[in-house]
Amino acid sequence: MDSSTPSLAVAEQEALPGLFHGSSSERGVLSPKRPAVETAGMADVFPYYAGFAFEWATKQLSRDGSHVGSDMTVLDPWNGSGTTTLAAQSLGIRSIGVDRNPVANVIARLRGETSLKPQLTEAPPSGFGRGFYKATDPLNAWFSDRTTRRLRDWTTALRKADGSLNAVAAVALFRVIRRVTKKFEGSNPTWVKRSKSPEDRIRIPARELDEMLLTEQRALCSRIATQDLPKVGTTILTASSDSLPLRNNSVDVILTSPPYLTRIDYAVAYARELAILGHDISADRTLRSSLMGTTLIRKSETFSHEFGPVAQELLVNICGHDSKASSGYYLKQAQQYLTDLSSGLDEISRVCKEKSLVHLVVQDSFYKDVPVPLAEICIDEATARGWVLEEREQFVVRRSLVTLNTPARAYKKSNVAESVITLRRG
Ligand SMILES: C[S@@+](CC[C@H](N)C(=O)[O-])C[C@H]1O[C@@H](n2cnc3c(N)ncnc32)[C@H](O)[C@@H]1O
């Protein structure tokens, strides 16, 4: 990531003494939080709300490996930019990363590229305007027709037989479009504006654009070369945590950070990169509404899950809040989130072996002035599914994405806690 590209991970963290449970002496006080600038594990190649640091994930998995054995399978059902899968790969451990956002999966694939692959860079497509382009192209929300056409020359040329893009060239595209569309970003990093008029759209001469993309590709390739990763089985899948494409009893360790109940809209945050991959989130709401924590309410939602007492108390508190739409829209949004979390935990329970371990990194938050005790909710819901709490570590988060939301500031939130919860399958 260039220094002008802000990371979406803005929290600063410190350990809360006296709040450790379990054998923290064995593991020491190690914060999962990413440092402000993290270069390890190529975390800086593209801004992503990561949940935890690469080095922390590596230490965690190597500890698990010494208990479970190195022939283990690690899963992250909310894999994002692939910190878990990369940490596992660097230790030579087999892993599977699942994420519903295809942008995240491109970044995860790039980070797991091995330097042994010969042909990572792509030459500029020959000719102009030969790529697949339609008048309603989602890139037109930010780019002039000519620039969109050149971007489509690239994406058409990069598409492989299986429909996926070469990860190096795709992330080069992501980096370039993010840099040149900065003016469409507002104070909330998860909300991206669209051009209001054709004059507002970005124009870049084709040759200049090609040069920018080639420079990015070369830089990414030299970063990959310095990683020197082993080639182990790493599988990155675009799927949903509520129906994991995995066999029953096939996973030994889960290391993950689910979306929090903080109204981060991952589809809007990555609308430009999704447009590169051909998704138009303003015309088709399927992807956006399928993400956990989405701000859209699904029409078909029935909320049939029975939640434990901590989740139920949260719903009662939200419903009883005197601010506008608390008992309507906001209650539904929280119910939808908790339903997705419950379905994810059902799937985790299905795919995990007996005695397997789950590490969840979760952040508490606030709805207005109502605390959202996400760690307690996860513990409550997981123990109801037969998981046993082994350990919980808490860290205070000084500043979170929630505080970037101006209306939310009216409630003057105190610091919130981030927890690392370890559970074992009974
Ligand atoms: C906190 S981030 C995880 C970050 C990750 N630890 C990393 O290193 O980048 C949560 C992820 O959950 C993904 N997600 C949201 N809804 C999902 C769903 N229904 N199924 C799978 N992944 C989902 C989001 O796209 C996001 O990448």
The ligand as an SDF file (V2000), in Angstrom:
LIG
                    3D

 27 29  0  0  0  0  0  0  0  0999 V2000
  -13.0540   -8.8810    9.8510 C   0  0  0  0  0  0  0  0  0  0  0  0
  -12.9900   -9.4010    8.1710 S   0  0  0  0  0  0  0  0  0  0  0  0
  -11.8270  -10.7150    8.2560 C   0  0  0  0  0  0  0  0  0  0  0  0
  -10.4460  -10.2110    8.0050 C   0  0  0  0  0  0  0  0  0  0  0  0
   -9.3740  -11.2610    7.8910 C   0  0  0  0  0  0  0  0  0  0  0  0
   -9.0060  -11.7970    9.1780 N   0  0  0  0  0  0  0  0  0  0  0  0
   -8.1390  -10.6860    7.1520 C   0  0  0  0  0  0  0  0  0  0  0  0
   -7.0290  -11.0640    7.4810 O   0  0  0  0  0  0  0  0  0  0  0  0
   -8.2730   -9.8790    6.2590 O   0  0  0  0  0  0  0  0  0  0  0  0
  -14.5040  -10.2500    7.9340 C   0  0  0  0  0  0  0  0  0  0  0  0
  -14.6850  -10.8580    6.5530 C   0  0  0  0  0  0  0  0  0  0  0  0
  -15.9310  -11.5630    6.5190 O   0  0  0  0  0  0  0  0  0  0  0  0
  -16.3670  -11.5340    5.1720 C   0  0  0  0  0  0  0  0  0  0  0  0
  -17.7780  -11.9320    5.1220 N   0  0  0  0  0  0  0  0  0  0  0  0
  -18.8790  -11.1740    5.3400 C   0  0  0  0  0  0  0  0  0  0  0  0
  -19.9770  -11.9220    5.2170 N   0  0  0  0  0  0  0  0  0  0  0  0
  -19.5820  -13.1770    4.9100 C   0  0  0  0  0  0  0  0  0  0  0  0
  -20.2600  -14.4030    4.6830 C   0  0  0  0  0  0  0  0  0  0  0  0
  -21.5870  -14.4860    4.7410 N   0  0  0  0  0  0  0  0  0  0  0  0
  -19.5280  -15.4960    4.4120 N   0  0  0  0  0  0  0  0  0  0  0  0
  -18.1660  -15.4410    4.3590 C   0  0  0  0  0  0  0  0  0  0  0  0
  -17.4750  -14.3070    4.5540 N   0  0  0  0  0  0  0  0  0  0  0  0
  -18.1650  -13.1880    4.8400 C   0  0  0  0  0  0  0  0  0  0  0  0
  -16.1060  -10.1110    4.7360 C   0  0  0  0  0  0  0  0  0  0  0  0
  -16.0580  -10.0350    3.3130 O   0  0  0  0  0  0  0  0  0  0  0  0
  -14.7470   -9.8590    5.4030 C   0  0  0  0  0  0  0  0  0  0  0  0
  -13.7190  -10.1380    4.4930 O   0  0  0  0  0  0  0  0  0  0  0  0
  1  2  1  0
  2  3  1  0
  2 10  1  0
  3  4  1  0
  4  5  1  0
  5  6  1  0
  5  7  1  0
  7  8  2  0
  7  9  1  0
 10 11  1  0
 11 12  1  0
 11 26  1  0
 12 13  1  0
 13 14  1  0
 13 24  1  0
 14 15  1  0
 14 23  1  0
 15 16  2  0
 16 17  1  0
 17 18  1  0
 17 23  2  0
 18 19  1  0
 18 20  2  0
 20 21  1  0
 21 22  2  0
 22 23  1  0
 24 25  1  0
 24 26  1  0
 26 27  1  0
M  CHG  2   2   1   9  -1
M  END
$$$$
